[in-house]
Amino acid sequence: MKAKDFFSRQSLMFLLATALMMGITMAACDKTKETEKVDLSELQKLVTTGESYLASASEGNAPGEFIKGALSDLQAGVDQAKQVLNNPPTEQSEIETAITAFEDVLFAFEAKEIKDVALQFGATDSTKAIETSAQSAESFNLSVFTFETWVIYYDKPGFFGQILSTEFYEEGLRGWNLRIGDNDALDFTIADGNESRLQPAEGATVPRNEWTHVACTFDGEYMRSYVNGKMVGELEASDRDSIFVTSTLEGKQPLTFGNSAGFAQPERRLIGKLFDIRFWDVARTQSEIQEDMGYILTGEEDHLVAYWPFMKDNPQTTIPDATSSYNLDLINGTVTSTRE
């Protein structure tokens, strides 16, 4: 091989190597420029806020806690935002979309914080709250149901401290009640002209000046009552089913809280407060009641017909239902207040 050819080939290889290195360097520069176009700092800041909530927040029903499921929804949002941080797109507009989406997640989470709110009765002799739909009697006199709430009870001025009532009179007493009766015992009645009354002699006391969870169920055969998640009474009442015939309910007394639906009297009023009021179209079991009683729910649970959690400030005299359209009208001095 001639020296001239050797040096020409060497020169060519040198030029190719130089060009290759320049190409790699330019590609790296282009990649750096692409990366530099994307600003992840705002998204990272929001993720840090979300992680701080996850580390410190808790679900429950106390003021300052969050409704059931809020933390899992937030965790899903944090995970999605982290995917963007770990695999950033090349366009800033895509980062802005991720920022907006996660801001919505944080806003939704913060809106699920529980405030110090309750429904207060007893300011006057006739305070009560009524469900206002035209079909109230048909909607809340069901052949199978569960009612539950938290109650704090200060005094019973007469016969009963009425928590809830649908009762009316037509050829005898009809409807159902949950109230605080003799010796402060939880008193659950269902009537269809004749009355079945469940008032256990022991273990069913609703203590005064103390928040207590109460519930009652009817499965078409047995009435059951619960205090703080424990069943305190059971009564066979299968012959009470005629209360639920629609023709006997049309236009009758609406669902009423704080006094009797059909026999409102000062002696029947509740002097106390309620929050987290639920009505279901199934007879819930003791374990189901226990599982959820310590949480504010979303309102989207299966078989939950009406729900008034009282987790947000509402100065209005009409309180919307969290599940559908069963609104409560606050009558004669019934107000929302704090739980204290």
C-alpha positions as YAML, in Angstrom:
chain: A
units: angstrom
residues:
- id: 1
  name: MET
  ca: [0.00, 0.00, 0.00]
- id: 2
  name: LYS
  ca: [1.30, 3.40, -0.88]
- id: 3
  name: ALA
  ca: [1.91, 5.94, 1.89]
- id: 4
  name: LYS
  ca: [-0.40, 8.39, 0.17]
- id: 5
  name: ASP
  ca: [-3.33, 5.94, 0.20]
- id: 6
  name: PHE
  ca: [-2.66, 5.07, 3.85]
- id: 7
  name: PHE
  ca: [-2.75, 8.67, 4.97]
- id: 8
  name: SER
  ca: [-5.86, 9.37, 2.86]
- id: 9
  name: ARG
  ca: [-7.69, 6.46, 4.54]
- id: 10
  name: GLN
  ca: [-6.55, 7.61, 7.98]
- id: 11
  name: SER
  ca: [-7.79, 11.11, 7.25]
- id: 12
  name: LEU
  ca: [-11.16, 9.74, 6.16]
- id: 13
  name: MET
  ca: [-11.54, 7.67, 9.33]
- id: 14
  name: PHE
  ca: [-10.61, 10.67, 11.42]
- id: 15
  name: LEU
  ca: [-13.22, 12.80, 9.70]
- id: 16
  name: LEU
  ca: [-15.90, 10.13, 10.16]
- id: 17
  name: ALA
  ca: [-15.06, 9.74, 13.85]
- id: 18
  name: THR
  ca: [-15.16, 13.50, 14.29]
- id: 19
  name: ALA
  ca: [-18.53, 13.76, 12.58]
- id: 20
  name: LEU
  ca: [-19.92, 10.93, 14.70]
- id: 21
  name: MET
  ca: [-18.78, 12.59, 17.90]
- id: 22
  name: MET
  ca: [-20.24, 15.89, 16.79]
- id: 23
  name: GLY
  ca: [-23.52, 14.17, 16.03]
- id: 24
  name: ILE
  ca: [-23.64, 12.56, 19.47]
- id: 25
  name: THR
  ca: [-22.77, 15.86, 21.10]
- id: 26
  name: MET
  ca: [-25.44, 17.73, 19.13]
- id: 27
  name: ALA
  ca: [-28.07, 15.07, 19.98]
- id: 28
  name: ALA
  ca: [-27.19, 15.35, 23.65]
- id: 29
  name: CYS
  ca: [-27.47, 19.11, 23.42]
- id: 30
  name: ASP
  ca: [-30.83, 18.79, 21.71]
- id: 31
  name: LYS
  ca: [-32.03, 16.41, 24.45]
- id: 32
  name: THR
  ca: [-30.81, 18.83, 27.08]
- id: 33
  name: LYS
  ca: [-32.68, 21.63, 25.37]
- id: 34
  name: GLU
  ca: [-35.84, 19.51, 25.29]
- id: 35
  name: THR
  ca: [-35.51, 18.74, 28.99]
- id: 36
  name: GLU
  ca: [-34.82, 22.35, 29.79]
- id: 37
  name: LYS
  ca: [-38.12, 23.32, 28.14]
- id: 38
  name: VAL
  ca: [-40.08, 21.43, 30.85]
- id: 39
  name: ASP
  ca: [-40.53, 22.99, 34.32]
- id: 40
  name: LEU
  ca: [-41.59, 20.38, 36.88]
- id: 41
  name: SER
  ca: [-41.18, 22.53, 39.99]
- id: 42
  name: GLU
  ca: [-44.85, 23.49, 40.41]
- id: 43
  name: LEU
  ca: [-46.04, 19.91, 40.00]
- id: 44
  name: GLN
  ca: [-43.40, 18.72, 42.47]
- id: 45
  name: LYS
  ca: [-44.58, 21.33, 44.98]
- id: 46
  name: LEU
  ca: [-48.18, 20.12, 44.67]
- id: 47
  name: VAL
  ca: [-47.13, 16.49, 45.09]
- id: 48
  name: THR
  ca: [-45.26, 17.44, 48.26]
- id: 49
  name: THR
  ca: [-48.49, 19.01, 49.58]
- id: 50
  name: GLY
  ca: [-50.42, 15.85, 48.74]
- id: 51
  name: GLU
  ca: [-47.86, 13.64, 50.47]
- id: 52
  name: SER
  ca: [-48.01, 15.86, 53.53]
- id: 53
  name: TYR
  ca: [-51.80, 15.35, 53.70]
- id: 54
  name: LEU
  ca: [-51.35, 11.59, 53.33]
- id: 55
  name: ALA
  ca: [-48.88, 11.55, 56.22]
- id: 56
  name: SER
  ca: [-50.98, 13.63, 58.62]
- id: 57
  name: ALA
  ca: [-54.68, 13.35, 57.72]
- id: 58
  name: SER
  ca: [-57.11, 10.71, 58.97]
- id: 59
  name: GLU
  ca: [-60.61, 9.57, 58.01]
- id: 60
  name: GLY
  ca: [-63.46, 9.55, 60.51]
- id: 61
  name: ASN
  ca: [-66.37, 11.72, 61.61]
- id: 62
  name: ALA
  ca: [-64.71, 14.24, 63.95]
- id: 63
  name: PRO
  ca: [-64.11, 17.86, 62.96]
- id: 64
  name: GLY
  ca: [-60.80, 18.12, 61.11]
- id: 65
  name: GLU
  ca: [-60.93, 14.53, 59.87]
- id: 66
  name: PHE
  ca: [-61.93, 13.52, 56.32]
- id: 67
  name: ILE
  ca: [-64.78, 11.46, 54.90]
- id: 68
  name: LYS
  ca: [-64.39, 7.75, 54.21]
- id: 69
  name: GLY
  ca: [-62.38, 7.08, 51.03]
- id: 70
  name: ALA
  ca: [-60.85, 10.57, 50.83]
- id: 71
  name: LEU
  ca: [-57.29, 9.36, 51.44]
- id: 72
  name: SER
  ca: [-57.43, 6.60, 48.83]
- id: 73
  name: ASP
  ca: [-58.66, 9.11, 46.24]
- id: 74
  name: LEU
  ca: [-55.80, 11.45, 47.14]
- id: 75
  name: GLN
  ca: [-53.26, 8.62, 46.99]
- id: 76
  name: ALA
  ca: [-54.41, 7.76, 43.45]
- id: 77
  name: GLY
  ca: [-53.92, 11.40, 42.42]
- id: 78
  name: VAL
  ca: [-50.43, 11.54, 43.95]
- id: 79
  name: ASP
  ca: [-49.45, 8.33, 42.14]
- id: 80
  name: GLN
  ca: [-50.58, 9.73, 38.78]
- id: 81
  name: ALA
  ca: [-48.69, 12.99, 39.33]
- id: 82
  name: LYS
  ca: [-45.54, 11.06, 40.26]
- id: 83
  name: GLN
  ca: [-45.74, 9.14, 36.99]
- id: 84
  name: VAL
  ca: [-45.51, 12.47, 35.18]
- id: 85
  name: LEU
  ca: [-42.55, 13.56, 37.32]
- id: 86
  name: ASN
  ca: [-40.72, 10.29, 36.70]
- id: 87
  name: ASN
  ca: [-41.43, 10.26, 32.95]
- id: 88
  name: PRO
  ca: [-41.81, 13.92, 32.00]
- id: 89
  name: PRO
  ca: [-43.29, 14.78, 28.61]
- id: 90
  name: THR
  ca: [-41.37, 17.05, 26.26]
- id: 91
  name: GLU
  ca: [-44.01, 19.78, 26.10]
- id: 92
  name: GLN
  ca: [-44.69, 22.21, 28.96]
- id: 93
  name: SER
  ca: [-48.36, 22.26, 28.00]
- id: 94
  name: GLU
  ca: [-48.61, 18.62, 29.06]
- id: 95
  name: ILE
  ca: [-47.06, 19.52, 32.40]
- id: 96
  name: GLU
  ca: [-49.61, 22.31, 32.83]
- id: 97
  name: THR
  ca: [-52.40, 19.81, 32.17]
- id: 98
  name: ALA
  ca: [-50.99, 17.54, 34.88]
- id: 99
  name: ILE
  ca: [-50.74, 20.49, 37.27]
- id: 100
  name: THR
  ca: [-54.39, 21.43, 36.70]
- id: 101
  name: ALA
  ca: [-55.53, 17.84, 37.16]
- id: 102
  name: PHE
  ca: [-53.68, 17.49, 40.45]
- id: 103
  name: GLU
  ca: [-54.89, 20.87, 41.69]
- id: 104
  name: ASP
  ca: [-58.40, 19.49, 41.19]
- id: 105
  name: VAL
  ca: [-57.47, 16.39, 43.22]
- id: 106
  name: LEU
  ca: [-56.22, 18.54, 46.08]
- id: 107
  name: PHE
  ca: [-59.28, 20.79, 45.95]
- id: 108
  name: ALA
  ca: [-61.60, 17.77, 46.07]
- id: 109
  name: PHE
  ca: [-59.69, 16.33, 49.00]
- id: 110
  name: GLU
  ca: [-59.76, 19.57, 50.99]
- id: 111
  name: ALA
  ca: [-63.52, 19.82, 50.39]
- id: 112
  name: LYS
  ca: [-63.92, 16.47, 52.18]
- id: 113
  name: GLU
  ca: [-62.68, 17.84, 55.48]
- id: 114
  name: ILE
  ca: [-65.33, 17.55, 58.21]
- id: 115
  name: LYS
  ca: [-66.44, 20.76, 59.92]
- id: 116
  name: ASP
  ca: [-67.87, 21.21, 63.41]
- id: 117
  name: VAL
  ca: [-71.59, 21.13, 62.56]
- id: 118
  name: ALA
  ca: [-74.73, 19.53, 64.03]
- id: 119
  name: LEU
  ca: [-78.51, 19.93, 63.82]
- id: 120
  name: GLN
  ca: [-79.82, 21.53, 67.01]
- id: 121
  name: PHE
  ca: [-83.33, 21.14, 68.47]
- id: 122
  name: GLY
  ca: [-85.08, 22.56, 71.51]
- id: 123
  name: ALA
  ca: [-84.70, 26.32, 71.19]
- id: 124
  name: THR
  ca: [-88.51, 26.57, 71.19]
- id: 125
  name: ASP
  ca: [-91.33, 24.21, 72.21]
- id: 126
  name: SER
  ca: [-91.95, 23.23, 68.57]
- id: 127
  name: THR
  ca: [-88.54, 22.93, 66.93]
- id: 128
  name: LYS
  ca: [-88.35, 20.20, 64.29]
- id: 129
  name: ALA
  ca: [-87.02, 19.36, 60.84]
- id: 130
  name: ILE
  ca: [-89.14, 17.78, 58.12]
- id: 131
  name: GLU
  ca: [-88.33, 16.09, 54.82]
- id: 132
  name: THR
  ca: [-90.17, 18.14, 52.21]
- id: 133
  name: SER
  ca: [-90.85, 15.88, 49.21]
- id: 134
  name: ALA
  ca: [-94.46, 15.15, 48.24]
- id: 135
  name: GLN
  ca: [-93.80, 11.41, 48.58]
- id: 136
  name: SER
  ca: [-92.12, 11.62, 51.98]
- id: 137
  name: ALA
  ca: [-94.44, 9.14, 53.70]
- id: 138
  name: GLU
  ca: [-94.08, 6.57, 50.91]
- id: 139
  name: SER
  ca: [-90.30, 7.05, 50.72]
- id: 140
  name: PHE
  ca: [-89.58, 6.54, 54.42]
- id: 141
  name: ASN
  ca: [-92.16, 3.95, 55.49]
- id: 142
  name: LEU
  ca: [-90.50, 0.94, 53.88]
- id: 143
  name: SER
  ca: [-91.04, -2.74, 54.57]
- id: 144
  name: VAL
  ca: [-87.29, -3.15, 55.08]
- id: 145
  name: PHE
  ca: [-85.09, -0.32, 56.36]
- id: 146
  name: THR
  ca: [-82.30, 0.94, 58.60]
- id: 147
  name: PHE
  ca: [-82.11, 4.30, 60.31]
- id: 148
  name: GLU
  ca: [-79.01, 5.52, 62.14]
- id: 149
  name: THR
  ca: [-77.63, 8.76, 63.56]
- id: 150
  name: TRP
  ca: [-75.43, 10.28, 66.23]
- id: 151
  name: VAL
  ca: [-77.38, 12.05, 68.98]
- id: 152
  name: ILE
  ca: [-76.51, 14.10, 72.02]
- id: 153
  name: TYR
  ca: [-79.45, 14.33, 74.39]
- id: 154
  name: TYR
  ca: [-79.72, 16.96, 77.12]
- id: 155
  name: ASP
  ca: [-83.25, 16.65, 78.44]
- id: 156
  name: LYS
  ca: [-86.67, 15.11, 77.89]
- id: 157
  name: PRO
  ca: [-89.36, 17.60, 78.91]
- id: 158
  name: GLY
  ca: [-92.25, 15.15, 78.83]
- id: 159
  name: PHE
  ca: [-93.18, 11.82, 77.27]
- id: 160
  name: PHE
  ca: [-90.35, 11.31, 74.79]
- id: 161
  name: GLY
  ca: [-87.26, 12.83, 73.34]
- id: 162
  name: GLN
  ca: [-88.27, 12.27, 69.72]
- id: 163
  name: ILE
  ca: [-85.34, 11.57, 67.38]
- id: 164
  name: LEU
  ca: [-87.38, 10.62, 64.31]
- id: 165
  name: SER
  ca: [-91.03, 9.99, 63.46]
- id: 166
  name: THR
  ca: [-93.34, 9.17, 60.56]
- id: 167
  name: GLU
  ca: [-96.40, 8.42, 62.73]
- id: 168
  name: PHE
  ca: [-99.94, 9.45, 61.83]
- id: 169
  name: TYR
  ca: [-103.44, 8.36, 62.85]
- id: 170
  name: GLU
  ca: [-105.81, 6.59, 60.48]
- id: 171
  name: GLU
  ca: [-107.97, 3.84, 61.99]
- id: 172
  name: GLY
  ca: [-105.31, 3.57, 64.66]
- id: 173
  name: LEU
  ca: [-101.73, 4.67, 65.00]
- id: 174
  name: ARG
  ca: [-99.50, 4.13, 61.97]
- id: 175
  name: GLY
  ca: [-95.88, 4.81, 61.07]
- id: 176
  name: TRP
  ca: [-92.70, 4.37, 63.09]
- id: 177
  name: ASN
  ca: [-90.63, 6.21, 65.68]
- id: 178
  name: LEU
  ca: [-87.20, 6.19, 67.21]
- id: 179
  name: ARG
  ca: [-87.12, 8.15, 70.44]
- id: 180
  name: ILE
  ca: [-85.75, 8.32, 73.96]
- id: 181
  name: GLY
  ca: [-88.41, 6.93, 76.25]
- id: 182
  name: ASP
  ca: [-88.87, 5.73, 79.80]
- id: 183
  name: ASN
  ca: [-85.71, 5.82, 81.92]
- id: 184
  name: ASP
  ca: [-83.81, 7.27, 78.93]
- id: 185
  name: ALA
  ca: [-84.04, 3.95, 77.07]
- id: 186
  name: LEU
  ca: [-83.99, 3.82, 73.27]
- id: 187
  name: ASP
  ca: [-87.62, 3.31, 72.18]
- id: 188
  name: PHE
  ca: [-88.36, 1.90, 68.68]
- id: 189
  name: THR
  ca: [-91.99, 1.50, 67.54]
- id: 190
  name: ILE
  ca: [-93.74, 0.35, 64.37]
- id: 191
  name: ALA
  ca: [-97.53, 0.65, 64.08]
- id: 192
  name: ASP
  ca: [-100.15, -0.27, 61.47]
- id: 193
  name: GLY
  ca: [-103.26, 0.24, 63.58]
- id: 194
  name: ASN
  ca: [-101.64, -1.94, 66.21]
- id: 195
  name: GLU
  ca: [-98.22, -1.13, 67.63]
- id: 196
  name: SER
  ca: [-95.05, -3.16, 68.11]
- id: 197
  name: ARG
  ca: [-92.78, -1.46, 70.63]
- id: 198
  name: LEU
  ca: [-89.16, -2.38, 71.27]
- id: 199
  name: GLN
  ca: [-87.86, -0.79, 74.46]
- id: 200
  name: PRO
  ca: [-85.34, -3.11, 76.11]
- id: 201
  name: ALA
  ca: [-85.19, -2.99, 79.87]
- id: 202
  name: GLU
  ca: [-81.39, -3.16, 80.03]
- id: 203
  name: GLY
  ca: [-78.45, -1.95, 77.97]
- id: 204
  name: ALA
  ca: [-80.40, 0.45, 75.74]
- id: 205
  name: THR
  ca: [-79.97, 3.67, 77.71]
- id: 206
  name: VAL
  ca: [-79.05, 6.80, 75.76]
- id: 207
  name: PRO
  ca: [-76.79, 8.72, 78.15]
- id: 208
  name: ARG
  ca: [-77.38, 12.43, 78.57]
- id: 209
  name: ASN
  ca: [-74.79, 15.03, 77.54]
- id: 210
  name: GLU
  ca: [-72.77, 12.49, 75.53]
- id: 211
  name: TRP
  ca: [-72.63, 11.83, 71.82]
- id: 212
  name: THR
  ca: [-74.11, 8.36, 71.20]
- id: 213
  name: HIS
  ca: [-74.68, 6.38, 68.01]
- id: 214
  name: VAL
  ca: [-78.19, 4.90, 67.73]
- id: 215
  name: ALA
  ca: [-79.72, 2.73, 65.03]
- id: 216
  name: CYS
  ca: [-82.86, 0.72, 64.33]
- id: 217
  name: THR
  ca: [-83.59, -1.87, 61.65]
- id: 218
  name: PHE
  ca: [-86.59, -3.80, 60.36]
- id: 219
  name: ASP
  ca: [-86.15, -6.74, 57.98]
- id: 220
  name: GLY
  ca: [-89.86, -7.46, 57.50]
- id: 221
  name: GLU
  ca: [-89.86, -9.86, 60.42]
- id: 222
  name: TYR
  ca: [-87.73, -8.55, 63.28]
- id: 223
  name: MET
  ca: [-87.22, -5.10, 64.75]
- id: 224
  name: ARG
  ca: [-83.74, -4.52, 66.17]
- id: 225
  name: SER
  ca: [-82.19, -1.57, 67.99]
- id: 226
  name: TYR
  ca: [-78.54, -0.65, 68.52]
- id: 227
  name: VAL
  ca: [-76.61, 1.68, 70.82]
- id: 228
  name: ASN
  ca: [-73.02, 2.48, 69.85]
- id: 229
  name: GLY
  ca: [-73.02, -0.41, 67.38]
- id: 230
  name: LYS
  ca: [-74.17, -3.06, 69.83]
- id: 231
  name: MET
  ca: [-77.56, -4.71, 69.41]
- id: 232
  name: VAL
  ca: [-79.57, -3.99, 72.55]
- id: 233
  name: GLY
  ca: [-82.99, -5.37, 71.59]
- id: 234
  name: GLU
  ca: [-84.91, -7.59, 69.18]
- id: 235
  name: LEU
  ca: [-88.66, -8.06, 68.68]
- id: 236
  name: GLU
  ca: [-90.64, -10.23, 66.26]
- id: 237
  name: ALA
  ca: [-93.01, -7.91, 64.36]
- id: 238
  name: SER
  ca: [-93.88, -9.65, 61.08]
- id: 239
  name: ASP
  ca: [-97.57, -8.71, 61.43]
- id: 240
  name: ARG
  ca: [-96.79, -4.99, 61.13]
- id: 241
  name: ASP
  ca: [-96.37, -5.13, 57.33]
- id: 242
  name: SER
  ca: [-99.66, -3.38, 56.45]
- id: 243
  name: ILE
  ca: [-98.10, -0.05, 57.46]
- id: 244
  name: PHE
  ca: [-96.19, -0.15, 54.21]
- id: 245
  name: VAL
  ca: [-99.14, -0.32, 51.78]
- id: 246
  name: THR
  ca: [-98.75, 2.72, 49.52]
- id: 247
  name: SER
  ca: [-102.47, 3.53, 49.45]
- id: 248
  name: THR
  ca: [-102.42, 4.13, 53.20]
- id: 249
  name: LEU
  ca: [-99.42, 6.45, 52.97]
- id: 250
  name: GLU
  ca: [-100.28, 8.91, 50.21]
- id: 251
  name: GLY
  ca: [-100.26, 12.46, 51.56]
- id: 252
  name: LYS
  ca: [-99.53, 11.37, 55.12]
- id: 253
  name: GLN
  ca: [-97.07, 12.87, 57.58]
- id: 254
  name: PRO
  ca: [-93.56, 13.53, 56.27]
- id: 255
  name: LEU
  ca: [-90.40, 12.21, 57.85]
- id: 256
  name: THR
  ca: [-89.88, 14.40, 60.93]
- id: 257
  name: PHE
  ca: [-86.92, 14.93, 63.26]
- id: 258
  name: GLY
  ca: [-87.02, 16.43, 66.75]
- id: 259
  name: ASN
  ca: [-90.72, 15.88, 67.43]
- id: 260
  name: SER
  ca: [-93.61, 13.60, 66.52]
- id: 261
  name: ALA
  ca: [-94.72, 13.73, 62.87]
- id: 262
  name: GLY
  ca: [-98.45, 13.57, 63.56]
- id: 263
  name: PHE
  ca: [-98.64, 14.55, 67.23]
- id: 264
  name: ALA
  ca: [-96.09, 17.34, 67.67]
- id: 265
  name: GLN
  ca: [-96.14, 18.55, 71.26]
- id: 266
  name: PRO
  ca: [-93.68, 20.30, 73.59]
- id: 267
  name: GLU
  ca: [-93.68, 17.11, 75.69]
- id: 268
  name: ARG
  ca: [-92.41, 15.06, 72.74]
- id: 269
  name: ARG
  ca: [-89.63, 17.33, 71.52]
- id: 270
  name: LEU
  ca: [-85.94, 16.48, 71.54]
- id: 271
  name: ILE
  ca: [-83.69, 18.82, 73.44]
- id: 272
  name: GLY
  ca: [-80.40, 17.93, 71.85]
- id: 273
  name: LYS
  ca: [-78.51, 17.61, 68.58]
- id: 274
  name: LEU
  ca: [-78.06, 15.17, 65.69]
- id: 275
  name: PHE
  ca: [-75.46, 14.67, 62.99]
- id: 276
  name: ASP
  ca: [-74.67, 12.00, 60.38]
- id: 277
  name: ILE
  ca: [-78.32, 11.03, 59.73]
- id: 278
  name: ARG
  ca: [-78.77, 8.02, 57.41]
- id: 279
  name: PHE
  ca: [-81.72, 6.10, 56.00]
- id: 280
  name: TRP
  ca: [-81.18, 2.82, 54.09]
- id: 281
  name: ASP
  ca: [-83.58, 0.56, 52.17]
- id: 282
  name: VAL
  ca: [-81.99, -2.59, 53.63]
- id: 283
  name: ALA
  ca: [-81.79, -3.98, 57.16]
- id: 284
  name: ARG
  ca: [-78.10, -3.54, 57.94]
- id: 285
  name: THR
  ca: [-76.31, -6.06, 60.11]
- id: 286
  name: GLN
  ca: [-74.54, -5.24, 63.35]
- id: 287
  name: SER
  ca: [-71.14, -5.59, 61.67]
- id: 288
  name: GLU
  ca: [-72.17, -3.26, 58.84]
- id: 289
  name: ILE
  ca: [-73.36, -0.66, 61.33]
- id: 290
  name: GLN
  ca: [-70.13, -0.96, 63.32]
- id: 291
  name: GLU
  ca: [-67.97, -0.72, 60.21]
- id: 292
  name: ASP
  ca: [-69.35, 2.66, 59.09]
- id: 293
  name: MET
  ca: [-70.58, 4.38, 62.25]
- id: 294
  name: GLY
  ca: [-67.24, 6.11, 62.87]
- id: 295
  name: TYR
  ca: [-67.02, 7.66, 59.40]
- id: 296
  name: ILE
  ca: [-68.78, 10.30, 57.35]
- id: 297
  name: LEU
  ca: [-69.77, 8.58, 54.08]
- id: 298
  name: THR
  ca: [-69.65, 9.83, 50.51]
- id: 299
  name: GLY
  ca: [-73.42, 9.56, 49.90]
- id: 300
  name: GLU
  ca: [-72.84, 7.19, 46.97]
- id: 301
  name: GLU
  ca: [-73.11, 3.93, 48.95]
- id: 302
  name: ASP
  ca: [-75.48, 1.20, 47.72]
- id: 303
  name: HIS
  ca: [-78.94, 1.22, 49.33]
- id: 304
  name: LEU
  ca: [-78.40, 4.60, 51.02]
- id: 305
  name: VAL
  ca: [-81.71, 6.35, 50.33]
- id: 306
  name: ALA
  ca: [-81.17, 9.64, 52.16]
- id: 307
  name: TYR
  ca: [-78.19, 11.14, 53.94]
- id: 308
  name: TRP
  ca: [-77.67, 14.31, 55.95]
- id: 309
  name: PRO
  ca: [-74.12, 14.17, 57.35]
- id: 310
  name: PHE
  ca: [-73.92, 17.76, 58.65]
- id: 311
  name: MET
  ca: [-70.22, 17.98, 57.83]
- id: 312
  name: LYS
  ca: [-70.31, 21.49, 56.29]
- id: 313
  name: ASP
  ca: [-71.47, 24.87, 57.54]
- id: 314
  name: ASN
  ca: [-74.91, 25.69, 56.16]
- id: 315
  name: PRO
  ca: [-76.69, 28.79, 57.46]
- id: 316
  name: GLN
  ca: [-79.77, 28.06, 55.34]
- id: 317
  name: THR
  ca: [-83.07, 26.68, 56.64]
- id: 318
  name: THR
  ca: [-83.18, 24.00, 53.93]
- id: 319
  name: ILE
  ca: [-80.55, 21.27, 54.15]
- id: 320
  name: PRO
  ca: [-79.87, 19.26, 50.96]
- id: 321
  name: ASP
  ca: [-79.66, 15.48, 50.98]
- id: 322
  name: ALA
  ca: [-76.21, 14.12, 50.07]
- id: 323
  name: THR
  ca: [-77.70, 11.26, 48.01]
- id: 324
  name: SER
  ca: [-80.53, 12.71, 45.92]
- id: 325
  name: SER
  ca: [-83.35, 15.21, 46.50]
- id: 326
  name: TYR
  ca: [-84.69, 14.61, 49.99]
- id: 327
  name: ASN
  ca: [-84.26, 18.06, 51.53]
- id: 328
  name: LEU
  ca: [-84.84, 18.96, 55.18]
- id: 329
  name: ASP
  ca: [-86.68, 22.13, 56.17]
- id: 330
  name: LEU
  ca: [-85.69, 23.49, 59.58]
- id: 331
  name: ILE
  ca: [-88.83, 24.67, 61.40]
- id: 332
  name: ASN
  ca: [-89.52, 26.89, 64.43]
- id: 333
  name: GLY
  ca: [-86.01, 27.62, 65.54]
- id: 334
  name: THR
  ca: [-84.23, 24.45, 64.51]
- id: 335
  name: VAL
  ca: [-80.73, 25.49, 63.44]
- id: 336
  name: THR
  ca: [-77.33, 24.17, 62.50]
- id: 337
  name: SER
  ca: [-74.76, 24.73, 65.22]
- id: 338
  name: THR
  ca: [-71.54, 23.20, 66.48]
- id: 339
  name: ARG
  ca: [-71.37, 19.81, 68.23]
- id: 340
  name: GLU
  ca: [-70.48, 21.34, 71.59]
...
